[in-house]
Structures are given as C-alpha cells and as structure tokens.
Amino acid sequence: MQAPADRPRRAQPDAVLIAGPTASGKSALALACAKATGGVVVNADSMQVYRDLQILTARPSARDEAEAGHWLYGHVDGDADYSVGRWLDDAAAALAALREAGRLPILVGGTGLYFKALTQGLAPVPPIPDAVRLKIRMDTIEDKTPVLHSRLATRDPETAFRLKPNDRQRILRALEVLEATGRPLSAWQKATGPGLIAEDRAVRVVIDTDRDSLKARIDTRFDAMIETGALREVVDLMRRGLPAGRPILKAHGVPALFRHLMGEISLSEAIEIGKADTRRYAKRQETWFRHQMADWPRAPPEAALQTILRVLG
C-alpha cells in the first residue's frame, strides 16, 4: 500500500471560473485569488469589455490592475457590436497565452452566456458581412420590435419562441443570420462545438448573496459611481452619437442618465431609475445562474476565496 506522501498529485485545474450577480463582490474575489496564486484575471462580463464606461460598468481600477494582471477589460470601442462569439475568440487567445506562460486564468463576470459558451461551446455561425447587417438595420429602422419578432417567427419559429418580443438586438441578429446564410439561427445552434474549458477541469463558483444585502450594495455602489465621475462618462458617450442599437447604450444607468442630460428628468430621478434597473438585472442574473448553472457550487463572498484555494491545494 502506498504511503500518502507517495500518491500522485492531483492535476492542477485549468482555470478558476467565478460567476455572480452585479455588485456581489466577485471582482474583489478574483483579485484576491490572483494575488494568492499568481494568476491573471480575465473578464467575462459583456459590459466591462467597453473602454468608454470604466466607472459605470465597475471595471477594475488602475490600482487593481497594478496588483494583478487583468485581461479583456476595456479593449473594445463603444461603437462595436461585440458578441459572445467575439468574446469567445478573445478568451481563446487569452487562455492560450496564459497556458503558454504557465499562469492560472481566473475568469470572472456576470454574463452567464459567456460561461456557457466557454464550457459548452458555441454554434459556429459564420461572421455576418457588414453589408448584410447594414441592410437589415436600414430595412427595419421604422418597424416596431414585436413586428420583427412576428416576422422572425414565420422563418425561424424555434428561435422566435426563445426570444422575448421586445428583444430587438437578438431578433435582428437572428434575421441577419437568415439573410446572410439562408439558414435559421436555431439550426446553427444545434451544431455547437466543444467548449474551451471542460467543467471538470475548472474550479467553479457562483457567488451566493443575501438579496437585501445585494440591493444595498447596488445602491451604495451606484451613488459612488456618480460621485466619482460616471455622469461625465455618459456625457462623453452621448457626444459620440452612436447608433441606437449599440449594446453599450443599454449599460445600466446609461438610458436614465441620457434622459437627465436631455432635460427630461432630474439627476436624482435618473439615479433612482439606474439603481432600480441594476437591481432588476441582478435578479435576472440570479435566475440564470439558478437554472442554467444549477450544478455550479455556491459560496458566500466571504467564504469563496478559501473554498477556491482549498480546491487548488
């Protein structure tokens, strides 16, 4: 019988995956994990990729970035239609570089679809030509979103059934795929390839927070954002005159602060709307994690670091 000291060491995990709702403390957890392991924090949040909104999207500070490497933050211009497919390509390059350097990737964010694509793969939908995208956008500019949803339902009922009738961005995406490929998005999605990281080769955790505490954290953080320059960020973004469909314009707080800047509501009203929108988003995130990532371990923020380090050994 082998002595315990002679037993082969368990292989180190390929990555640490930290998911959680907004304002749950996951970014601080990822930083602490990176400092403890010499790893690199890799962004898995769809709004923190944009360089235009550092404060309002709660991107890591310069001090955080000085304490540990942070990749895929603020590397995308606000005019871009950044997608999960583009993020997966960027993540693949980051993971390859970190693997080559022998560094532990610590992926953190609140975008559940990013984690699903990372571990389960993504449909190999071909890139949509700019000409097709522009044609669809111009042809539908005067159509109300429920009308577009009905139009999609006649050609790709399976995708239309999954989408909300007011989800204009995803409906347009499905129509673009039809126009560019002649094939429904639902058909492409059934041909999903393998993920970049096997779930059994990663340390996974979803931050589990008390709802009342999370609401308080959201409100406190939004006030701090306003005090430290979030409104100036929105002013600069507004001056760019980006097309209405750009994802960055849906960042929590942006629509309400736009309304304030246009004189429609007071700043205090905009702040309350921004807080309420963020709280609703956090609730949707928690629902996603509960249903789509049901087998991921849960941990409160104060215990998650020790849980991760214990698994890493």
C-alpha positions as CSV (number, residue, x, y, z in Angstrom):
1,M,0.0,0.0,0.0
2,Q,1.3,3.4,-1.0
3,A,2.1,5.9,1.7
4,P,0.1,9.1,1.4
5,A,3.3,11.1,0.5
6,D,3.9,8.8,-2.5
7,R,0.4,9.2,-4.0
8,P,0.5,11.1,-7.4
9,R,-0.6,14.7,-7.1
10,R,-3.9,15.6,-8.5
11,A,-3.6,17.6,-11.7
12,Q,-4.0,21.3,-11.3
13,P,-7.3,22.8,-12.6
14,D,-7.1,24.6,-16.0
15,A,-8.9,27.7,-14.7
16,V,-10.9,29.3,-12.0
17,L,-14.4,30.4,-13.0
18,I,-16.2,32.9,-10.8
19,A,-19.7,34.0,-11.6
20,G,-22.1,36.1,-9.7
21,P,-24.6,39.0,-9.9
22,T,-23.5,42.5,-10.2
23,A,-22.1,44.1,-7.1
24,S,-21.7,40.8,-5.3
25,G,-18.0,41.2,-4.8
26,K,-16.8,38.8,-7.4
27,S,-14.2,41.2,-8.9
28,A,-12.6,41.6,-5.5
29,L,-12.7,37.9,-5.0
30,A,-10.9,37.4,-8.4
31,L,-8.2,39.9,-7.5
32,A,-7.6,38.2,-4.1
33,C,-7.4,34.8,-5.9
34,A,-4.9,36.2,-8.5
35,K,-2.7,37.6,-5.8
36,A,-2.8,34.4,-3.9
37,T,-2.0,32.2,-6.9
38,G,0.0,34.4,-9.3
39,G,-2.9,34.1,-11.7
40,V,-4.4,36.5,-14.2
41,V,-8.0,37.9,-14.0
42,V,-9.8,37.5,-17.3
43,N,-13.1,39.4,-17.9
44,A,-16.3,37.5,-18.5
45,D,-18.7,40.5,-18.4
46,S,-20.3,41.8,-21.5
47,M,-20.2,45.5,-20.5
48,Q,-16.8,45.6,-18.9
49,V,-15.2,45.0,-22.3
50,Y,-16.1,48.6,-23.4
51,R,-13.4,51.3,-22.9
52,D,-16.0,54.1,-22.8
53,L,-17.5,53.3,-19.4
54,Q,-14.9,52.4,-16.8
55,I,-16.8,53.8,-13.8
56,L,-20.4,53.0,-14.7
57,T,-19.6,49.3,-15.5
58,A,-17.4,48.9,-12.4
59,R,-14.3,47.9,-14.2
60,P,-11.2,47.2,-12.1
61,S,-9.4,50.3,-11.0
62,A,-5.8,51.2,-12.0
63,R,-4.7,50.1,-8.5
64,D,-6.4,46.7,-9.0
65,E,-4.7,46.3,-12.4
66,A,-1.3,47.2,-10.8
67,E,-1.8,44.4,-8.2
68,A,-2.5,41.6,-10.7
69,G,-2.9,41.2,-14.4
70,H,-6.4,42.0,-15.8
71,W,-7.2,40.9,-19.4
72,L,-10.1,41.7,-21.7
73,Y,-11.2,44.8,-19.9
74,G,-11.9,48.0,-21.8
75,H,-10.4,46.6,-25.0
76,V,-13.5,47.2,-27.2
77,D,-14.7,50.5,-28.7
78,G,-18.3,51.6,-27.7
79,D,-19.3,51.6,-31.4
80,A,-18.7,47.9,-31.7
81,D,-21.4,45.3,-31.8
82,Y,-19.5,43.0,-29.5
83,S,-20.9,39.5,-29.3
84,V,-20.5,36.3,-27.3
85,G,-18.7,34.8,-30.4
86,R,-16.2,37.6,-30.4
87,W,-15.6,37.3,-26.7
88,L,-15.0,33.6,-27.1
89,D,-12.4,34.2,-29.7
90,D,-10.7,36.8,-27.4
91,A,-10.9,34.4,-24.5
92,A,-9.4,31.6,-26.5
93,A,-6.4,33.8,-27.4
94,A,-6.0,34.8,-23.7
95,L,-6.2,31.2,-22.5
96,A,-3.6,30.1,-25.0
97,A,-1.2,32.8,-23.9
98,L,-1.7,32.1,-20.2
99,R,-1.3,28.4,-20.8
100,E,2.0,29.1,-22.6
101,A,3.2,31.3,-19.7
102,G,2.1,28.8,-17.1
103,R,-0.3,31.3,-15.5
104,L,-3.7,30.4,-13.9
105,P,-6.6,32.0,-15.7
106,I,-9.3,33.4,-13.3
107,L,-12.4,34.2,-15.4
108,V,-14.9,36.4,-13.6
109,G,-18.1,38.1,-14.6
110,G,-21.8,38.2,-14.5
111,T,-22.6,37.3,-18.1
112,G,-23.9,33.7,-17.9
113,L,-23.9,33.2,-21.6
114,Y,-20.2,33.8,-21.7
115,F,-19.6,31.0,-19.2
116,K,-22.0,28.7,-21.0
117,A,-20.1,29.2,-24.3
118,L,-16.8,28.9,-22.5
119,T,-17.6,25.4,-21.1
120,Q,-20.2,24.1,-23.5
121,G,-19.2,25.6,-26.8
122,L,-20.9,28.0,-29.2
123,A,-22.7,27.4,-32.5
124,P,-20.3,28.0,-35.5
125,V,-22.4,30.8,-37.0
126,P,-20.3,32.5,-39.8
127,P,-19.5,36.2,-39.4
128,I,-22.2,38.5,-40.7
129,P,-21.0,40.7,-43.5
130,D,-21.2,44.4,-42.7
131,A,-23.3,45.0,-45.8
132,V,-25.9,42.5,-44.6
133,R,-26.0,43.9,-41.2
134,L,-26.5,47.5,-42.5
135,K,-29.2,46.3,-44.9
136,I,-31.2,44.6,-42.1
137,R,-30.8,47.7,-39.8
138,M,-31.9,50.1,-42.5
139,D,-34.8,47.9,-43.7
140,T,-36.2,47.6,-40.2
141,I,-35.5,51.0,-38.8
142,E,-39.2,52.0,-38.8
143,D,-40.6,48.6,-37.7
144,K,-41.6,48.1,-34.1
145,T,-39.8,45.2,-32.4
146,P,-42.9,43.0,-31.9
147,V,-43.5,43.2,-35.7
148,L,-39.9,42.0,-36.3
149,H,-40.5,39.2,-33.8
150,S,-43.6,38.1,-35.7
151,R,-41.6,38.2,-39.0
152,L,-38.9,36.0,-37.4
153,A,-41.5,33.6,-36.1
154,T,-42.5,32.8,-39.7
155,R,-39.0,31.9,-40.8
156,D,-37.3,30.6,-37.6
157,P,-40.1,29.8,-35.1
158,E,-37.7,27.9,-32.8
159,T,-35.5,31.0,-32.2
160,A,-38.5,33.3,-32.0
161,F,-40.1,31.2,-29.3
162,R,-36.9,31.6,-27.2
163,L,-36.7,35.3,-27.6
164,K,-38.9,38.0,-25.9
165,P,-40.9,40.0,-28.4
166,N,-39.2,43.2,-27.3
167,D,-35.6,41.9,-27.5
168,R,-34.7,43.9,-30.6
169,Q,-31.0,43.2,-30.6
170,R,-31.3,39.4,-30.6
171,I,-34.2,39.4,-33.0
172,L,-32.2,41.5,-35.5
173,R,-29.2,39.1,-35.0
174,A,-31.4,36.1,-35.9
175,L,-32.7,38.0,-39.0
176,E,-29.2,38.8,-40.0
177,V,-28.2,35.1,-39.8
178,L,-31.1,34.2,-42.0
179,E,-30.2,36.8,-44.6
180,A,-26.5,36.1,-44.6
181,T,-26.6,32.2,-44.5
182,G,-30.1,31.2,-45.6
183,R,-30.2,29.0,-42.6
184,P,-32.1,29.6,-39.3
185,L,-30.1,30.5,-36.2
186,S,-31.7,27.6,-34.4
187,A,-30.2,25.2,-37.0
188,W,-26.7,26.7,-36.5
189,Q,-27.1,26.4,-32.7
190,K,-27.7,22.7,-32.9
191,A,-24.2,22.3,-34.3
192,T,-22.4,23.6,-31.2
193,G,-18.7,22.7,-30.9
194,P,-16.8,21.8,-27.8
195,G,-16.1,24.4,-25.1
196,L,-12.7,25.9,-24.4
197,I,-12.6,24.6,-20.8
198,A,-14.1,21.4,-19.5
199,E,-16.2,22.0,-16.4
200,D,-14.5,19.1,-14.6
201,R,-11.1,20.7,-15.2
202,A,-12.1,24.0,-13.6
203,V,-12.8,25.4,-10.1
204,R,-16.3,26.8,-10.5
205,V,-18.2,29.0,-8.1
206,V,-21.3,31.2,-8.2
207,I,-21.3,33.9,-5.5
208,D,-24.3,33.4,-3.3
209,T,-25.5,36.7,-1.8
210,D,-28.3,37.7,0.5
211,R,-30.8,39.6,-1.6
212,D,-31.3,42.5,0.8
213,S,-27.5,42.9,1.2
214,L,-27.1,42.8,-2.6
215,K,-29.7,45.6,-3.1
216,A,-27.9,47.8,-0.5
217,R,-24.5,47.1,-2.2
218,I,-26.0,48.1,-5.6
219,D,-27.4,51.3,-4.3
220,T,-24.2,52.3,-2.5
221,R,-22.1,51.5,-5.5
222,F,-24.3,53.5,-7.9
223,D,-24.0,56.5,-5.6
224,A,-20.3,56.1,-5.5
225,M,-20.2,55.9,-9.3
226,I,-22.0,59.2,-9.6
227,E,-19.6,60.8,-7.1
228,T,-16.5,59.6,-9.0
229,G,-17.4,60.7,-12.5
230,A,-20.0,58.4,-14.0
231,L,-22.0,61.3,-15.3
232,R,-19.0,62.7,-17.2
233,E,-18.6,59.3,-18.8
234,V,-22.1,59.4,-20.0
235,V,-21.8,62.9,-21.3
236,D,-18.8,61.8,-23.4
237,L,-20.7,58.8,-24.6
238,M,-23.7,60.9,-25.6
239,R,-21.5,63.2,-27.6
240,R,-20.3,60.3,-29.8
241,G,-23.8,60.0,-31.2
242,L,-23.7,56.2,-31.5
243,P,-26.5,54.3,-33.3
244,A,-29.4,53.5,-31.0
245,G,-28.8,49.7,-31.2
246,R,-25.3,49.6,-29.8
247,P,-25.1,47.4,-26.7
248,I,-23.1,49.9,-24.7
249,L,-26.1,52.2,-24.7
250,K,-28.0,49.6,-22.6
251,A,-25.5,49.6,-19.8
252,H,-27.3,50.1,-16.5
253,G,-27.7,53.8,-15.7
254,V,-26.9,55.0,-19.3
255,P,-30.6,55.3,-20.5
256,A,-31.7,57.2,-17.4
257,L,-28.7,59.5,-17.3
258,F,-29.2,60.2,-21.0
259,R,-32.8,61.3,-20.2
260,H,-31.4,63.5,-17.4
261,L,-28.9,65.1,-19.8
262,M,-31.7,65.8,-22.3
263,G,-33.7,67.6,-19.6
264,E,-36.4,65.0,-19.3
265,I,-35.8,64.0,-15.6
266,S,-33.8,65.3,-12.7
267,L,-30.5,63.7,-11.7
268,S,-32.0,62.2,-8.5
269,E,-34.7,60.6,-10.6
270,A,-32.1,59.2,-13.1
271,I,-30.1,57.8,-10.2
272,E,-33.1,56.0,-8.7
273,I,-34.0,54.6,-12.1
274,G,-30.4,53.4,-12.6
275,K,-30.4,51.7,-9.3
276,A,-33.8,50.0,-10.0
277,D,-32.6,48.8,-13.4
278,T,-29.5,47.4,-11.8
279,R,-31.5,45.6,-9.1
280,R,-33.7,44.0,-11.7
281,Y,-30.7,43.0,-13.7
282,A,-29.2,41.3,-10.7
283,K,-32.4,39.4,-10.2
284,R,-32.3,38.2,-13.8
285,Q,-28.7,37.1,-13.3
286,E,-29.6,35.1,-10.3
287,T,-32.4,33.4,-12.2
288,W,-30.0,32.5,-15.0
289,F,-27.4,31.1,-12.6
290,R,-30.1,29.1,-10.8
291,H,-31.5,27.5,-13.9
292,Q,-28.6,27.4,-16.4
293,M,-25.7,26.8,-13.9
294,A,-27.5,24.7,-11.4
295,D,-24.6,22.3,-10.8
296,W,-22.1,25.0,-10.1
297,P,-21.1,25.2,-6.4
298,R,-22.4,28.2,-4.4
299,A,-20.5,30.2,-1.8
300,P,-21.0,33.4,0.0
301,P,-18.4,36.1,-0.9
302,E,-16.7,36.0,2.5
303,A,-16.1,32.2,2.2
304,A,-15.5,31.8,-1.6
305,L,-11.7,32.5,-1.6
306,Q,-10.9,29.8,0.9
307,T,-13.2,27.4,-1.0
308,I,-11.3,28.1,-4.2
309,L,-7.8,27.9,-2.6
310,R,-8.8,24.7,-0.9
311,V,-9.6,23.0,-4.2
312,L,-6.5,24.4,-5.8
313,G,-4.5,22.9,-3.0
